[in-house]
């Protein structure tokens, strides 16, 4: 296996600064861009299944059947978030009109609006190289919300993590999204 080294402090800083720089554009991106990104990630996982699953099995010894199921689950989650984004779940506004009187009966007018908050740091789990790793549900939900993501990949599956940046990504929103993955 290849020797993988932990990210240095400058690596972490560079990833965080890149995610911060991408936030203004990606946070303001529309549902179509976010949904396309999420579906593209799901498709890329499935397209590279024949390389990723055996590699994950070599690193984790979890078995091909379980890992194929986990990859399917991850692709399903990514597509599910894409659907939610298209249906407006990431930008829902809840308007609660004022009710006269003192609390607990009365309350002022309340307006809750979902907005992306900024870059998200995500730490991958060791026992799920797909579902709770670089492209798992936590990453998918942050990307669906409009937040760039910096992922600290688990040391238990570094080769699997190292494969994803090499994928061709025609659906990637250039200069608008940053998914930085640290080994």
Secondary structure, 3 states (H helix, E strand, C coil): CCCCCCCCHHHHHHHHHHHHHHHHHHHCCCHHHHHHHHHHHHHHHHHCHHHHHHHHHHHHCCCHHHHHHHHHHHHHHHHHHHHHHHCCHHHCEEEECCECCCCCCCECCEEEECCCCCCEEEECCCCCCCCCCCCCHHHHHHHHHCCCEEEECCHHHHHHHHHHHHCCCCCCCCCCCCEEEEC
